[in-house]
Amino acid sequence: MKNFTKFLSLVALLFCTSNLFADSFTVSNNPAIPAQFTDLQVAIDQANDGDTLYISNSSTIYGSVHLGKQLALIGEGYDPTTVYNGSAVTNNNNISTLYLTEITADGTDSDGSVIIGLGISTINNLSSSIIVNGITHIPNPDVANVYISDSKFSIYNFVNDSFWTIVHSEIGSINDCSFINSNISNCLVVGTIQDIQDAGTTFDHCIFRSSISTNFNFVTNITIINSILFDDHTSNFYSNGLVTFQNNIIDTTAGIADNFNQSTPASENNFNFSSPSVVFVDYTNGDYNLLPDSPAIGAGVGGVDIGIYGGNNPFPENAGAPPTPQFNIFEIVNPNVGQDCEIKFNSEATINN
């Protein structure tokens, strides 16, 4: 109940910061799971600014969609399987490409949208205008105030985006984005970070692992704190300057901590470790919990643990599981409703995050 209440409080807080998310709709392209819409793009087209779409996982991908309104898209997690009535459903990524756009006819855009519990191949900007279901969408390169949590995705081509918040997510790559005054915390970054310049972006309590040689190319004016970097070509990173790099630990195959400490006056308290095997419980199988004698324990700013499980908002243990409550039992006690219109029921639900 504590976690359930915390989830509801978080959603209420997010939605009340701008418009109230007035109406909610369900979307499912799985015939075994009934919903109000089977086509996600049609659901988006018919929704109004401030509405919420609950998207069921499915073995059939929803395809590419264009979001030119302020909506909340809430999925069932990016875990590869979901159990419905005792049967496992194998999930693809929920969405192949999510385009954040503007709509010319009514002047709406995707600023302020919320994305929770979805597997998305790429979140992208349009390169030119396009007509979808009779609606003209145009590029929105400066999309702002987007909130993403408990999701899996890559992001490309937002050259002037700002004030994004990303938490508890697995990020493939970030390329050619500004992320001006944005915060990315307690996330696993498995791909490349490139072309983030003069942004004021903060990565806090993250793990970076990528063996691609161009990783951290053209990255300037960002802050990385309380994080762990391995399999990375971090020499590309600190040579660019304009970087605050504080209280991080770095695999010796990725870079030398002294170089980071000397890169700018704001960079300090960074050090090396010999191998990820001395830091994590079982990183080869995706277990990034810290060993009891891990050098990351207590090494963060203010004595907090470094990595995705540190700080005040740790990564959920069962990442990718449904972030929304899942009802296991819902039984109507009085099928005949009296004049008092009172419906009695028994319910049991679990929440994973």
C-alpha positions as CSV (number, residue, x, y, z in Angstrom):
1,M,0.0,0.0,0.0
2,K,2.9,2.3,0.7
3,N,4.3,1.9,-2.8
4,F,0.8,2.2,-4.3
5,T,0.2,5.5,-2.5
6,K,3.6,6.8,-3.6
7,F,2.9,6.0,-7.2
8,L,-0.5,7.7,-7.1
9,S,1.1,10.8,-5.4
10,L,3.8,11.0,-8.1
11,V,1.3,10.8,-11.0
12,A,-0.9,13.4,-9.3
13,L,2.0,15.7,-8.8
14,L,3.1,15.4,-12.4
15,F,-0.3,16.0,-13.8
16,C,-1.2,19.0,-11.6
17,T,1.9,20.9,-12.7
18,S,0.2,22.0,-15.8
19,N,-3.2,20.8,-17.1
20,L,-5.3,18.3,-15.2
21,F,-5.2,15.1,-17.1
22,A,-8.9,15.1,-17.6
23,D,-9.8,11.8,-19.3
24,S,-8.3,8.4,-19.5
25,F,-8.5,5.8,-22.3
26,T,-7.2,2.3,-22.8
27,V,-5.3,1.0,-25.8
28,S,-4.6,-2.6,-26.8
29,N,-4.0,-4.3,-30.1
30,N,-4.1,-7.7,-28.3
31,P,-7.5,-9.3,-29.0
32,A,-7.3,-11.1,-25.6
33,I,-7.2,-7.7,-23.8
34,P,-10.2,-5.5,-24.6
35,A,-9.7,-1.7,-24.7
36,Q,-11.3,1.4,-26.0
37,F,-8.8,1.7,-28.9
38,T,-6.8,-0.9,-30.8
39,D,-4.8,1.7,-32.8
40,L,-2.5,3.9,-30.7
41,Q,-2.3,6.7,-33.3
42,V,-6.1,6.9,-33.5
43,A,-6.2,7.1,-29.7
44,I,-3.7,10.0,-29.7
45,D,-5.6,11.8,-32.5
46,Q,-8.9,11.6,-30.5
47,A,-7.5,12.5,-27.1
48,N,-7.3,16.1,-25.9
49,D,-4.5,18.0,-24.2
50,G,-4.1,16.6,-20.7
51,D,-5.6,13.1,-21.3
52,T,-4.0,9.8,-20.3
53,L,-3.6,6.7,-22.5
54,Y,-3.0,3.4,-20.8
55,I,-1.3,1.1,-23.3
56,S,-1.3,-2.7,-22.9
57,N,1.7,-4.7,-23.7
58,S,1.4,-6.9,-26.7
59,S,3.4,-9.3,-29.0
60,T,2.3,-7.0,-31.9
61,I,4.1,-3.7,-32.0
62,Y,2.1,-0.5,-32.2
63,G,4.3,1.0,-34.8
64,S,5.4,4.6,-35.2
65,V,3.2,7.3,-33.7
66,H,3.2,11.1,-33.8
67,L,2.4,13.0,-30.6
68,G,1.5,16.6,-31.1
69,K,-0.4,17.1,-27.8
70,Q,0.4,17.1,-24.1
71,L,-0.6,13.6,-23.1
72,A,0.4,10.9,-20.6
73,L,1.4,7.6,-22.2
74,I,1.5,4.9,-19.6
75,G,2.5,1.4,-20.4
76,E,3.0,-1.9,-18.5
77,G,6.7,-1.9,-18.4
78,Y,9.4,-2.8,-20.9
79,D,10.1,-6.3,-19.5
80,P,10.1,-8.8,-22.3
81,T,7.2,-10.8,-20.8
82,T,3.9,-9.9,-19.1
83,V,1.6,-12.4,-17.5
84,Y,-2.1,-12.2,-18.2
85,N,-4.4,-14.6,-16.4
86,G,-1.6,-17.0,-15.8
87,S,-0.3,-16.9,-19.4
88,A,2.9,-15.1,-20.5
89,V,2.7,-12.6,-23.4
90,T,6.0,-11.9,-25.2
91,N,6.3,-8.2,-25.8
92,N,8.1,-6.3,-28.5
93,N,9.0,-2.7,-27.9
94,N,5.6,-1.0,-27.5
95,I,6.4,1.7,-30.1
96,S,8.9,1.7,-32.9
97,T,9.4,5.5,-33.2
98,L,7.6,8.1,-31.0
99,Y,7.8,11.5,-32.8
100,L,7.3,14.5,-30.6
101,T,5.7,17.1,-32.8
102,E,3.5,20.2,-33.2
103,I,0.1,20.2,-34.8
104,T,-0.4,23.2,-37.1
105,A,-4.2,23.3,-37.1
106,D,-4.8,23.9,-33.4
107,G,-1.3,25.0,-32.3
108,T,-0.8,22.1,-29.8
109,D,2.5,20.4,-29.2
110,S,4.0,17.6,-27.1
111,D,5.5,19.9,-24.5
112,G,4.8,18.7,-21.0
113,S,4.0,15.1,-22.0
114,V,4.6,12.2,-19.6
115,I,6.0,8.8,-20.7
116,I,5.9,5.9,-18.1
117,G,6.6,2.2,-18.5
118,L,7.1,1.9,-22.2
119,G,9.6,0.2,-24.5
120,I,10.3,2.6,-27.4
121,S,12.9,2.0,-30.1
122,T,13.5,5.7,-30.7
123,I,12.1,9.1,-29.5
124,N,12.7,11.4,-32.4
125,N,12.0,14.8,-34.0
126,L,10.5,15.1,-37.5
127,S,12.8,16.2,-40.3
128,S,9.9,17.8,-42.2
129,S,6.2,18.1,-41.9
130,I,3.9,15.1,-42.4
131,I,0.2,14.4,-42.6
132,V,-1.0,11.6,-40.4
133,N,-4.7,10.6,-40.5
134,G,-5.5,14.0,-42.0
135,I,-3.6,15.9,-39.3
136,T,-0.5,17.9,-40.2
137,H,2.5,17.5,-37.9
138,I,5.5,19.7,-38.0
139,P,9.0,19.4,-36.3
140,N,9.2,20.4,-32.6
141,P,13.0,20.7,-32.0
142,D,12.6,22.7,-28.8
143,V,10.2,20.4,-27.0
144,A,10.3,21.1,-23.3
145,N,9.2,19.7,-19.9
146,V,9.0,16.1,-20.9
147,Y,9.0,13.5,-18.1
148,I,10.1,9.9,-18.7
149,S,10.4,7.1,-16.2
150,D,10.6,3.3,-16.1
151,S,11.1,3.1,-19.9
152,K,13.5,1.9,-22.5
153,F,14.4,4.1,-25.5
154,S,17.0,6.1,-27.5
155,I,16.6,9.8,-28.3
156,Y,17.7,11.7,-31.4
157,N,17.5,15.1,-33.0
158,F,16.2,17.6,-30.5
159,V,18.6,20.5,-31.0
160,N,17.0,22.9,-28.6
161,D,15.0,20.7,-26.1
162,S,14.9,21.8,-22.5
163,F,13.9,20.9,-18.9
164,W,13.5,17.2,-19.5
165,T,13.4,14.8,-16.5
166,I,14.4,11.1,-17.1
167,V,14.5,8.6,-14.3
168,H,14.7,4.8,-13.8
169,S,15.1,4.1,-17.4
170,E,17.4,2.1,-19.8
171,I,18.7,4.5,-22.4
172,G,20.1,3.1,-25.6
173,S,21.7,6.3,-27.1
174,I,21.4,10.1,-26.9
175,N,22.5,11.8,-30.1
176,D,22.2,15.4,-31.3
177,C,20.2,16.7,-28.4
178,S,20.6,19.7,-26.2
179,F,18.8,18.7,-23.0
180,I,19.1,22.3,-21.8
181,N,18.8,22.4,-18.0
182,S,17.6,18.8,-17.9
183,N,18.2,16.0,-15.4
184,I,18.8,12.4,-16.0
185,S,19.1,10.3,-12.9
186,N,19.3,6.7,-11.8
187,C,19.5,5.5,-15.4
188,L,21.4,2.8,-17.2
189,V,23.0,4.1,-20.4
190,V,24.1,1.3,-22.7
191,G,24.7,3.1,-25.9
192,T,26.5,6.3,-27.1
193,I,26.2,9.8,-25.8
194,Q,27.1,12.2,-28.6
195,D,26.5,15.8,-29.7
196,I,25.2,17.2,-26.4
197,Q,26.7,20.7,-26.3
198,D,26.3,23.8,-24.1
199,A,23.4,22.1,-22.4
200,G,23.7,22.3,-18.7
201,T,22.6,18.6,-18.6
202,T,23.1,16.7,-15.3
203,F,23.6,12.9,-15.2
204,D,23.3,11.8,-11.6
205,H,23.6,8.2,-10.2
206,C,23.9,6.7,-13.7
207,I,25.8,3.8,-15.1
208,F,27.5,4.3,-18.5
209,R,28.6,1.3,-20.5
210,S,29.4,1.4,-24.2
211,S,32.4,0.0,-26.2
212,I,31.7,2.2,-29.3
213,S,34.7,4.4,-30.0
214,T,32.7,7.5,-30.7
215,N,31.0,7.5,-27.3
216,F,31.1,11.0,-25.6
217,N,32.2,12.7,-28.8
218,F,31.2,16.4,-28.9
219,V,29.9,16.5,-25.4
220,T,30.4,19.7,-23.5
221,N,28.9,21.7,-20.6
222,I,27.4,18.8,-18.8
223,T,27.6,17.5,-15.3
224,I,28.2,13.8,-14.4
225,I,28.1,13.0,-10.7
226,N,27.8,9.9,-8.5
227,S,28.1,7.7,-11.6
228,I,30.0,4.6,-12.8
229,L,31.6,4.4,-16.2
230,F,33.0,1.3,-17.8
231,D,33.5,-0.1,-21.3
232,D,33.5,3.6,-22.3
233,H,35.8,5.7,-24.4
234,T,35.7,8.5,-21.9
235,S,38.9,10.1,-23.2
236,N,36.6,11.7,-25.8
237,F,34.6,13.2,-23.0
238,Y,37.2,15.0,-20.8
239,S,39.1,16.3,-23.8
240,N,36.1,18.5,-24.8
241,G,36.2,20.6,-21.6
242,L,33.4,22.5,-20.0
243,V,32.6,19.5,-17.9
244,T,31.8,19.0,-14.2
245,F,32.8,15.5,-13.3
246,Q,32.5,14.7,-9.6
247,N,32.5,11.7,-7.4
248,N,32.5,9.1,-10.2
249,I,34.4,5.8,-10.6
250,I,35.9,4.8,-13.9
251,D,37.1,1.5,-15.2
252,T,40.8,1.8,-15.9
253,T,40.2,0.5,-19.5
254,A,37.9,3.4,-20.1
255,G,39.9,6.4,-18.7
256,I,42.2,7.6,-16.0
257,A,40.5,9.4,-13.1
258,D,43.3,12.0,-12.7
259,N,42.5,13.3,-16.2
260,F,39.0,14.0,-15.1
261,N,40.1,15.6,-11.9
262,Q,42.3,18.0,-13.8
263,S,39.8,18.7,-16.7
264,T,38.0,21.6,-14.9
265,P,38.2,23.1,-11.5
266,A,34.8,21.7,-10.7
267,S,35.9,18.1,-11.4
268,E,37.1,16.2,-8.3
269,N,37.0,13.1,-6.2
270,N,37.0,10.7,-9.2
271,F,38.9,7.5,-9.0
272,N,39.5,4.2,-10.9
273,F,38.5,0.6,-10.4
274,S,40.3,-2.4,-11.9
275,S,37.2,-4.2,-13.2
276,P,33.4,-4.1,-13.0
277,S,33.6,-7.5,-11.2
278,V,34.9,-5.7,-8.1
279,V,32.0,-3.2,-8.2
280,F,28.8,-5.1,-9.1
281,V,27.2,-8.3,-8.0
282,D,26.8,-9.7,-11.5
283,Y,27.1,-7.1,-14.2
284,T,27.4,-9.6,-17.0
285,N,23.9,-10.7,-16.3
286,G,22.5,-7.2,-15.6
287,D,22.7,-7.2,-11.8
288,Y,24.2,-3.7,-11.0
289,N,23.7,-4.0,-7.2
290,L,26.9,-3.2,-5.4
291,L,29.1,-5.8,-3.7
292,P,29.4,-5.4,0.1
293,D,33.0,-4.2,-0.4
294,S,32.4,-2.3,-3.6
295,P,34.4,0.9,-4.0
296,A,31.2,2.7,-5.0
297,I,29.7,2.3,-1.5
298,G,29.6,5.7,0.3
299,A,31.8,7.3,-2.4
300,G,29.2,9.7,-3.7
301,V,28.6,13.4,-2.9
302,G,27.7,13.6,0.8
303,G,28.6,9.9,1.4
304,V,25.8,8.3,-0.7
305,D,26.4,5.2,-2.8
306,I,27.4,5.7,-6.4
307,G,25.4,4.1,-9.2
308,I,21.8,3.5,-10.1
309,Y,20.8,2.2,-6.7
310,G,22.2,5.2,-4.8
311,G,20.7,8.4,-3.7
312,N,17.1,9.3,-2.7
313,N,15.5,7.8,-5.8
314,P,17.1,4.4,-6.5
315,F,16.5,2.3,-9.6
316,P,13.8,-0.3,-9.0
317,E,15.0,-3.8,-8.4
318,N,12.7,-5.3,-10.9
319,A,13.2,-2.8,-13.7
320,G,10.9,-3.1,-16.7
321,A,8.1,-4.6,-14.6
322,P,4.7,-2.8,-14.8
323,P,5.0,0.6,-13.0
324,T,1.2,0.8,-12.6
325,P,-0.8,-1.3,-10.1
326,Q,-1.7,-4.7,-11.4
327,F,-5.0,-6.1,-10.1
328,N,-4.8,-9.8,-9.2
329,I,-8.3,-10.0,-7.8
330,F,-11.4,-7.9,-8.4
331,E,-14.6,-9.3,-7.3
332,I,-18.0,-7.6,-7.1
333,V,-19.7,-8.5,-3.8
334,N,-23.2,-7.1,-4.6
335,P,-24.0,-7.6,-8.3
336,N,-27.4,-6.1,-7.6
337,V,-27.0,-2.4,-6.8
338,G,-29.6,-0.9,-4.6
339,Q,-31.0,2.6,-4.5
340,D,-27.9,3.9,-2.6
341,C,-25.9,3.0,-5.8
342,E,-23.2,1.5,-3.6
343,I,-21.0,-1.1,-5.2
344,K,-19.0,-3.3,-2.9
345,F,-16.0,-5.2,-4.1
346,N,-12.9,-7.1,-3.0
347,S,-9.6,-6.4,-4.7
348,E,-6.0,-7.2,-4.5
349,A,-3.3,-5.4,-6.4
350,T,0.5,-5.3,-6.5
351,I,2.9,-2.6,-7.7
352,N,6.4,-3.4,-8.6
353,N,8.2,-0.1,-8.4
